[in-house]
Amino acid sequence: MTDAAATFPPSHVLVATDLSARSDRAVERALLLAKATGAALTILHVVDAELPRQTADRLVDEARELIGEHVATLNGAGVMAPDIKVVLGTDYKEIEGVARKFGCELIVLGVHRNETRELFRGTTAERVIRSRACQVLMVKARPQFDYRRIMVGVDFSDCSRRAIEFAVKSFPNAEFHLVHAFDVPFKAFLRSEDTREEISRSHEEEMERFIKGDFPALLPLLQAVPPRVFPVVKQGPVRDVIEDQVDQLKPDLLVLGTHGRSGIAHVVMGSVAEDLLSYPPCDILAVRP
């Protein structure tokens, strides 16, 4: 795969399942996405290659049967005819390998359990997100409808631009809340309320320039009637602002831009993003540049 991330919306979606109930949610969301975008869908399960061969072969057959039974219960799955693959190997390596081999632009994973940020590091999900394979969607909620309300963390970087572009083109019927947090430097020494308001206005103006200047091709979608985009500029620590807006907006999907090779450790909101991905409040889409 040369640069699958350049495709909007994704033309091939890969969902990895460990056959758990939480992974079933990921499979169901992947099917919805594939139906909405017309993308091809591959469902992957990885059996540990370290197991005795006879045991591994039995698990391969059982996994293929279980996935087929689950897919058969899903509405529209017959029309989609997803490709079911069960392979021997190491989970995250096989996920990356299959994504590259088949040119998948989006990998969908389930959230298997709530973990601390320290435990999250080194898991399959973190390793896949850290890789340069493609965009990664972590699914927490059982899907009942397409994404309707999407929140995007914005710091005016190229990563933010990439995240918004991917989200808008992949989910054109949703509403988008672009959230930017800023802090006032040396605020303990700034006693003038006018000065603080001036700093706030400057960030609001930068948000307006960011939207109008950087997304000319997306403006018809962003400025649709009724409005599809709602900028949110709040003063305060990034962690507090993001968590507060998640509580207030209750988005179906939270979109975060990542910084390429640096991966999860340098997501647009730094350690806040690591916390969110290890203990997700909702579905989270990590978009790499």
GINORUR-V99096 format. One record per pair of residues at least 24 apart in sequence whose ideal C-beta (glycine too) atoms are under 7 Angstrom apart, sorted by sequence separation. I is the first residue (numbers start at 1). J is the second residue. D is the distance in whole Angstrom. If there is no record, write none. Layout:
# GINORUR-V99096
I|J|D  I|J|D
This chain:
# GINORUR-V99096
43|67|6  147|171|5  150|174|5  152|176|6  154|178|5  207|231|5  149|174|7  154|179|6  155|180|7  13|39|5  17|43|6  19|45|6  60|86|5  107|133|6  148|174|6  149|175|6  150|176|5  151|177|5  152|178|5  153|179|6  154|180|4  207|233|5  10|37|6  12|39|6  107|134|6  109|136|6  111|138|6  146|173|7  147|174|5  148|175|7  152|179|7  180|207|6  242|269|6  9|37|4  11|39|5  12|40|5  13|41|5  14|42|5  15|43|5  16|44|5  17|45|5  106|134|6  111|139|7  151|179|6  254|282|6  256|284|7  258|286|5  260|288|6  10|39|5  11|40|7  105|134|5  106|135|5  107|136|5  108|137|5  109|138|5  110|139|6  111|140|5  204|233|5  253|282|7  258|287|7  260|289|5  14|44|6  104|134|6  105|135|6  109|139|7  203|233|5  242|272|6  252|282|6  253|283|5  254|284|5  255|285|5  256|286|6  257|287|5  258|288|5  259|289|7  106|137|6  108|139|6  135|166|6  238|269|5  251|282|6  252|283|7  56|88|6  92|124|5  96|128|7  253|285|6  255|287|6  91|124|5  95|128|6  100|133|6  239|272|5  99|133|5  238|272|5  92|127|4  96|131|5  99|134|6  200|235|6  246|281|5  92|128|5  96|133|5  41|80|6  43|82|5  47|86|7  49|88|4  42|82|7  49|89|5  35|76|6  41|82|4  42|83|5  43|84|5  44|85|5  45|86|5  46|87|6  47|88|5  49|90|7  27|70|7  31|74|6  42|85|6  46|89|6  19|63|6  31|76|7  35|80|6  46|91|5  24|70|6  28|74|6  31|77|6  34|80|6  19|66|6  46|94|5  31|80|6  172|221|6  17|67|7  156|206|6  165|215|7  168|218|5  44|95|6  164|215|7  178|229|6  184|235|6  176|228|6  180|232|7  183|235|7  161|214|5  165|218|7  168|221|6  175|228|5  176|229|5  177|230|5  178|231|5  179|232|5  180|233|5  181|234|6  182|235|6  183|236|7  44|98|6  156|210|5  168|222|7  178|232|7  183|237|6  175|230|7  177|232|6  181|236|6  42|98|7  181|238|4  42|102|6  181|241|4  181|242|7  42|104|7  179|241|7  179|242|7  179|245|5  177|249|6  177|251|7  30|108|4  16|95|5  29|108|6  26|108|5  26|109|6  14|98|6  26|110|4  14|99|5  25|110|6  23|110|4  22|110|4  167|255|5  22|111|6  153|242|6  12|102|6  14|104|4  20|110|7  22|112|5  12|103|6  13|104|6  16|107|7  12|104|5  20|112|6  163|255|5  12|105|6  13|106|5  14|107|5  15|108|4  16|109|6  17|110|7  163|256|7  11|105|6  14|108|7  18|112|7  151|245|6  163|257|4  10|105|4  13|108|6  151|246|7  162|257|6  10|106|4  160|257|5  1|99|7  7|105|5  151|249|6  159|257|3  1|100|4  4|103|5  159|258|6  4|104|6  5|105|6  149|249|7  151|251|4  159|259|6  4|105|4  150|251|6  1|103|5  149|251|5  150|252|7  149|252|5  150|253|5  151|254|5  152|255|4  153|256|5  148|252|6  147|252|5  150|255|6  147|253|5  160|268|6  159|268|5  29|139|5  36|146|6  32|143|5  157|268|7  26|139|4  155|268|5  25|139|5  28|142|7  29|143|4  32|146|6  28|143|5  153|268|5  25|141|7  153|269|5  25|142|5  25|143|7  167|285|7  166|287|5  163|287|4  162|287|6  162|289|5  132|260|7  5|134|5  132|261|7  4|134|5  5|135|6  159|289|6  158|289|6  37|170|7  130|263|3  129|263|6  130|264|5  129|264|5  126|264|6  138|277|7  140|280|5  141|282|6  138|280|6  140|282|6  141|283|6  140|283|6  139|283|5  138|283|7  137|283|7  138|284|5  137|285|5  135|285|7  136|286|5  135|286|7  135|287|5  135|288|7  120|274|7  132|288|7  8|165|7  117|274|5  120|277|6  129|286|5  8|166|6  117|275|5  120|278|3  9|169|6  10|170|7  8|169|4  9|170|4  117|278|5  8|170|6  116|278|6  115|278|5  114|279|5  111|280|6  5|288|6
